[in-house]
């Protein structure tokens, strides 16, 4: 092929080969012959064979290939970014959040609100912490920037509600005090990586 033929954009002059003739069937007899030929080839029975095999495994061998949601749920990955969780300190039961406001500042969807005050010990105390899940895009920036690992992404992804006010409840994010002893160091999105100690730059104690 020379350069002129390569530059030719007129496709009607080229010789194309029709692999399959898609001519429409004109009479009912032609349609019947086409269906009969395809049935003789066994394509229909091959599909039915696969269907009956799967049905037999489900009915008699109890090998279901579907999940009966919501009674059954598939496991999700440990780094899945679902509904947030606010972790507490195991020793005192206090919330890990120190009220620095980094999560509120870095939130690109502007859905985090925080209200703080200075307590009697001259420490910042978090009074209100709300996340509007109607606007949250679950990007994970808040969990990445948190210096105290106070906010992480949990595994609860069912956050539907009838009212918008249901999306900003703080109590759903906090760890209940009666279940505080069962809280383990979170391994989900926003947690410390296993090789975090090796990544930390060692500095002398005296300068």
Helices and strands as residue ranges (DSSP letters): H 3-7, G 11-13, H 28-40, H 43-59, E 84-86, H 102-106, E 112-118, E 124-131, H 141-145, E 151-153, G 164-168, G 177-182, H 196-199
